[in-house]
């Protein structure tokens, strides 16, 4: 084989929410460096949120449309879910790229990772020994966060002025996509959630230190089922979640878990029975696990065995509550709030 590039595969990781001119500059550099560019689409297979409003398929199409036809065949899109565990995430990326190399018949591929090292969120770039890291300076001033905020802030009025203002930040194809996407119901619902999150964060804007919140979640298993709620309010309105919430000033973690269970599901089992059913408590503390801020939760895993499913009724933050068969959980991944799908996967295996 005659090589025209320094590398066989260039790996470019991002969320691309949305795809902007900074991303495009890195992608063009990747195509200069390698004959094949693997675009790793992070935060895949999850519910739409203000932070991740676009599906991985929508992002892939945004990226494809931004390139000339001749370059599109040199792209391979690799959707990767958020595992909220950097080691596991890196293993998934490495495995996906290895599979791609085999499929492309490049068993000993020379691989480069491209990216801009800006802060702690860029630490993943160092997680791939054996790959050559091409650390890039910032190639464009575009930033995805204010681009999303511009969309959400203009809900209820004409979006065209906001889109015109983005013209020097995103490729024309991204503008075309955003115009079309803004006509869907997703924009209104996500804008409502974004406003709720802004209101919450404003309450803590003058705290002397960035707040860190402590919460509890209850994973209750019984007869091959797990107890889930459907959230009745933003953030995460309509999404599946575990019963749980913020710990109060004068209660232990265990007391908080039982209180939230009672308030949201009316699960009427004694504290003694629940204590006997408690198998373990696991801490989930990934900095990005919640859009509401830095939230450290304590997942209490209760196994009620094979008794009949206790009666439950939705209340408080829950608009509905169900005993869901465990075998159905895998098909529900993109309908969970925050990291609750992965929390369930970790706790229950």
C-alpha positions as CSV (number, residue, x, y, z in Angstrom):
1,X,0.0,0.0,0.0
2,X,1.3,3.5,-0.8
3,X,0.8,5.9,2.0
4,X,0.1,9.6,1.3
5,X,-0.5,10.6,4.9
6,X,1.6,10.4,8.1
7,X,-1.1,8.3,9.8
8,X,-3.7,5.7,8.8
9,X,-6.3,6.9,11.2
10,X,-6.8,10.3,12.9
11,X,-9.1,10.2,15.9
12,X,-11.1,13.3,16.7
13,X,-13.2,13.2,19.8
14,X,-16.0,15.7,20.6
15,X,-19.6,16.2,21.5
16,X,-20.2,18.7,18.6
17,X,-23.3,20.2,20.2
18,X,-23.4,21.8,17.7
19,X,-20.7,21.4,15.1
20,X,-18.9,24.8,14.7
21,X,-16.0,26.3,12.9
22,X,-13.5,25.3,15.6
23,X,-14.5,21.7,15.1
24,X,-14.2,22.1,11.3
25,X,-10.7,23.5,11.6
26,X,-9.6,20.4,13.6
27,X,-11.4,18.1,11.3
28,X,-9.6,19.5,8.2
29,X,-6.3,19.1,10.0
30,X,-7.2,15.5,10.8
31,X,-7.9,14.8,7.1
32,X,-4.5,16.2,6.2
33,X,-2.8,13.9,8.7
34,X,-4.5,10.6,7.9
35,X,-6.2,8.8,5.1
36,X,-9.2,8.0,7.4
37,X,-10.7,10.2,10.1
38,X,-12.6,8.5,13.0
39,X,-14.9,11.1,14.5
40,X,-15.8,9.9,18.0
41,X,-19.3,11.3,18.9
42,X,-19.4,11.5,22.7
43,X,-22.5,11.5,24.8
44,X,-24.3,9.1,22.4
45,X,-27.4,7.0,23.2
46,X,-28.8,9.4,25.8
47,X,-31.8,11.6,26.2
48,X,-31.8,15.1,24.8
49,X,-30.8,17.7,27.3
50,X,-29.8,21.4,27.1
51,X,-26.2,20.2,27.2
52,X,-26.7,17.5,24.6
53,X,-29.7,18.6,22.5
54,X,-28.7,16.7,19.3
55,X,-28.6,12.9,18.7
56,X,-25.4,11.4,17.5
57,X,-27.0,10.7,14.1
58,X,-27.9,14.4,13.8
59,X,-24.4,15.5,14.7
60,X,-22.9,13.0,12.2
61,X,-25.0,14.5,9.5
62,X,-24.0,18.1,10.5
63,X,-20.4,17.1,10.2
64,X,-20.8,15.3,6.8
65,X,-22.6,18.2,5.3
66,X,-19.9,20.6,6.3
67,X,-17.3,18.8,4.1
68,X,-16.9,18.5,0.4
69,X,-18.3,15.3,-1.1
70,X,-14.8,14.0,-1.8
71,X,-13.9,14.1,1.9
72,X,-17.1,12.5,3.3
73,X,-16.0,9.0,2.3
74,X,-12.9,9.4,4.5
75,X,-15.0,9.8,7.6
76,X,-16.1,7.1,10.0
77,X,-18.4,8.0,12.8
78,X,-18.0,6.3,16.2
79,X,-20.8,6.9,18.7
80,X,-19.6,6.4,22.3
81,X,-21.8,6.6,25.3
82,X,-20.9,8.5,28.5
83,X,-19.8,5.9,31.0
84,X,-19.0,8.4,33.7
85,X,-15.8,6.4,34.2
86,X,-12.8,7.6,32.2
87,X,-11.0,4.3,32.2
88,X,-14.1,2.4,30.9
89,X,-14.7,5.2,28.3
90,X,-11.2,5.1,27.0
91,X,-11.4,1.3,26.7
92,X,-14.6,1.7,24.7
93,X,-13.0,4.2,22.3
94,X,-9.9,2.1,21.9
95,X,-12.0,-1.0,21.2
96,X,-14.1,0.8,18.6
97,X,-11.0,2.2,16.8
98,X,-9.4,-1.3,16.8
99,X,-12.6,-2.7,15.2
100,X,-12.5,0.1,12.7
101,X,-8.9,-0.7,11.8
102,X,-9.7,-4.3,11.2
103,X,-12.7,-3.4,9.1
104,X,-10.6,-1.1,7.0
105,X,-8.0,-3.9,6.7
106,X,-5.3,-1.9,8.5
107,X,-4.4,-4.4,11.3
108,X,-1.3,-2.4,12.4
109,X,-2.7,1.1,11.9
110,X,-0.7,4.2,12.7
111,X,-3.1,6.2,14.8
112,X,-3.0,9.9,15.8
113,X,-5.3,11.6,18.3
114,X,-6.0,15.3,17.6
115,X,-7.3,17.8,20.1
116,X,-6.9,21.1,21.9
117,X,-5.6,20.8,25.5
118,X,-7.5,23.5,27.4
119,X,-8.3,22.3,30.9
120,X,-9.0,19.2,33.1
121,X,-11.8,18.2,30.7
122,X,-9.0,17.5,28.1
123,X,-7.3,14.9,30.2
124,X,-8.8,12.1,28.1
125,X,-6.3,13.0,25.4
126,X,-3.6,11.4,27.5
127,X,-5.5,8.1,27.9
128,X,-4.3,6.5,24.7
129,X,-0.7,5.3,25.0
130,X,0.6,4.1,21.7
131,X,-1.3,6.7,19.8
132,X,0.5,9.8,18.7
133,X,-1.0,13.0,20.3
134,X,-1.2,16.0,18.0
135,X,-1.9,18.8,20.5
136,X,-3.4,21.8,18.7
137,X,-3.6,25.4,19.6
138,X,-7.1,26.8,19.6
139,X,-7.9,27.2,15.9
140,X,-11.1,29.3,16.2
141,X,-12.9,31.3,18.8
142,X,-16.2,29.4,18.4
143,X,-17.6,27.8,21.6
144,X,-20.5,25.4,21.6
145,X,-22.0,26.5,25.0
146,X,-22.9,30.1,24.0
147,X,-24.1,28.8,20.7
148,X,-26.7,26.5,22.4
149,X,-27.6,29.3,24.8
150,X,-28.3,31.7,21.9
151,X,-30.8,29.1,20.6
152,X,-32.5,28.5,24.0
153,X,-32.6,32.2,24.9
154,X,-34.6,33.2,21.8
155,X,-37.4,30.7,22.2
156,X,-40.8,32.3,21.7
157,X,-39.5,34.9,19.3
158,X,-38.0,34.8,15.8
159,X,-34.8,32.7,15.9
160,X,-33.5,34.2,12.6
161,X,-31.6,37.1,14.2
162,X,-29.9,34.7,16.6
163,X,-29.0,32.4,13.7
164,X,-27.7,35.2,11.6
165,X,-25.5,36.3,14.5
166,X,-24.0,32.8,14.5
167,X,-23.0,32.9,10.8
168,X,-19.3,33.5,11.5
169,X,-19.2,30.7,14.2
170,X,-20.6,27.7,12.4
171,X,-20.5,26.3,8.9
172,X,-23.5,27.1,6.6
173,X,-24.6,23.5,6.8
174,X,-24.9,23.8,10.6
175,X,-27.1,26.9,10.2
176,X,-29.3,25.0,7.7
177,X,-29.6,22.2,10.2
178,X,-30.4,24.5,13.1
179,X,-33.1,26.3,11.1
180,X,-34.8,23.0,10.4
181,X,-34.3,21.6,13.9
182,X,-35.8,24.8,15.5
183,X,-39.1,23.9,14.1
184,X,-39.3,20.6,16.1
185,X,-40.9,20.4,19.6
186,X,-37.4,19.7,21.0
187,X,-36.3,23.3,21.1
188,X,-39.2,24.6,23.2
189,X,-39.0,21.7,25.7
190,X,-35.2,22.0,26.1
191,X,-35.3,25.8,26.3
192,X,-37.8,25.5,29.2
193,X,-35.4,23.1,31.0
194,X,-32.4,25.4,30.2
195,X,-34.2,28.3,31.8
196,X,-35.0,26.2,34.9
197,X,-31.3,25.3,35.2
198,X,-30.3,28.9,34.9
199,X,-32.7,29.9,37.6
200,X,-31.3,27.3,40.0
201,X,-27.7,28.2,39.3
202,X,-28.5,31.9,39.8
203,X,-29.6,31.1,43.4
204,X,-26.0,30.0,44.2
205,X,-24.2,32.6,42.1
206,X,-22.9,34.5,45.1
207,X,-21.9,31.6,47.3
208,X,-18.3,31.9,48.6
209,X,-17.4,28.6,47.0
210,X,-18.8,26.6,44.1
211,X,-21.6,24.5,45.8
212,X,-21.3,20.7,46.0
213,X,-24.6,18.9,46.7
214,X,-25.2,15.6,48.4
215,X,-28.0,13.4,47.2
216,X,-29.4,9.8,47.6
217,X,-30.9,7.5,45.0
218,X,-32.7,4.2,45.7
219,X,-32.2,1.1,43.5
220,X,-35.0,-1.2,44.6
221,X,-35.1,-4.7,43.1
222,X,-37.9,-7.1,43.5
223,X,-38.8,-10.3,41.6
224,X,-36.7,-9.4,38.5
225,X,-38.0,-5.8,38.5
226,X,-36.6,-2.4,39.5
227,X,-38.5,0.6,40.8
228,X,-38.4,3.7,38.5
229,X,-40.1,7.0,38.5
230,X,-40.9,9.3,35.6
231,X,-40.0,12.8,36.5
232,X,-42.8,15.3,36.6
233,X,-40.7,18.5,36.5
234,X,-37.6,20.0,34.9
235,X,-34.8,19.2,34.8
236,X,-35.5,15.8,33.1
237,X,-39.2,16.2,32.9
238,X,-40.7,13.0,31.4
239,X,-37.5,11.0,31.7
240,X,-37.0,7.9,33.8
241,X,-35.0,8.2,37.0
242,X,-34.4,6.4,40.3
243,X,-36.3,7.7,43.3
244,X,-34.1,10.1,45.1
245,X,-33.2,13.6,46.0
246,X,-31.2,16.0,48.2
247,X,-30.3,15.0,51.7
248,X,-31.9,17.2,54.4
249,X,-29.9,18.9,57.3
250,X,-30.9,16.5,60.1
251,X,-30.9,13.1,58.5
252,X,-28.5,10.3,57.6
253,X,-28.0,9.0,54.1
254,X,-30.1,6.0,54.9
255,X,-32.9,8.1,56.3
256,X,-32.9,10.3,53.3
257,X,-33.1,7.3,50.9
258,X,-36.2,6.0,52.8
259,X,-37.8,9.4,52.9
260,X,-37.4,10.0,49.1
261,X,-38.7,6.5,48.4
262,X,-41.8,7.2,50.5
263,X,-42.4,10.7,49.1
264,X,-42.0,9.7,45.4
265,X,-43.4,6.2,45.4
266,X,-45.3,5.6,48.6
267,X,-43.4,2.3,49.1
268,X,-44.8,1.2,52.4
269,X,-42.1,-1.0,53.9
270,X,-40.7,-0.7,57.4
271,X,-37.2,0.8,58.0
272,X,-36.3,-2.6,59.6
273,X,-37.3,-4.5,56.5
274,X,-35.5,-2.0,54.2
275,X,-32.3,-2.2,56.4
276,X,-32.4,-6.0,56.1
277,X,-32.8,-5.6,52.3
278,X,-29.9,-3.1,51.9
279,X,-27.1,-4.8,50.0
280,X,-24.6,-1.9,49.5
281,X,-24.3,1.9,49.1
282,X,-22.2,3.1,46.1
283,X,-21.0,6.7,45.6
284,X,-21.2,8.2,42.2
285,X,-19.2,11.4,42.0
286,X,-18.3,12.1,38.3
287,X,-18.1,15.9,38.0
288,X,-20.4,15.9,34.9
289,X,-23.0,13.4,36.1
290,X,-25.7,16.1,36.5
291,X,-26.5,19.3,34.6
292,X,-27.6,20.9,37.9
293,X,-24.1,21.2,39.1
294,X,-21.6,19.3,41.2
295,X,-23.8,16.5,42.7
296,X,-22.4,13.5,44.6
297,X,-25.0,10.8,45.1
298,X,-25.2,7.7,47.2
299,X,-27.0,4.9,45.5
300,X,-28.7,2.5,48.0
301,X,-29.2,-0.9,46.6
302,X,-32.1,-2.8,48.1
303,X,-33.0,-6.4,47.1
304,X,-36.5,-7.3,48.3
305,X,-36.1,-10.9,46.9
306,X,-39.0,-12.8,45.4
307,X,-41.9,-11.4,47.4
308,X,-44.9,-10.0,45.5
309,X,-44.2,-6.5,44.0
310,X,-45.2,-4.0,46.7
311,X,-47.9,-1.4,45.7
312,X,-46.5,2.0,44.7
313,X,-48.1,5.3,43.8
314,X,-46.5,8.4,42.2
315,X,-46.2,11.6,44.2
316,X,-43.9,14.6,44.8
317,X,-41.4,15.0,41.9
318,X,-42.7,11.8,40.2
319,X,-45.5,12.0,37.6
320,X,-45.5,8.2,37.4
321,X,-43.9,5.2,39.0
322,X,-43.4,1.6,37.8
323,X,-41.9,-1.7,38.5
324,X,-39.9,-2.2,35.3
325,X,-38.7,-5.7,34.3
326,X,-34.9,-5.6,34.4
327,X,-34.5,-7.2,31.0
328,X,-36.2,-4.1,29.5
329,X,-33.7,-1.6,30.9
330,X,-31.2,-1.9,28.0
331,X,-33.9,-0.7,25.5
332,X,-34.6,2.4,27.6
333,X,-31.1,3.9,27.7
334,X,-32.0,7.1,25.8
335,X,-34.9,7.9,28.1
336,X,-33.1,8.2,31.4
337,X,-32.1,11.3,33.3
338,X,-28.5,12.2,33.7
339,X,-26.4,9.1,34.5
340,X,-29.2,7.0,36.0
341,X,-28.9,4.3,33.3
342,X,-25.2,3.8,34.0
343,X,-25.8,4.0,37.7
344,X,-28.2,1.1,37.4
345,X,-25.8,-0.8,35.2
346,X,-23.0,-0.4,37.7
347,X,-25.1,-1.2,40.8
348,X,-26.9,-4.2,39.3
349,X,-24.3,-5.4,36.9
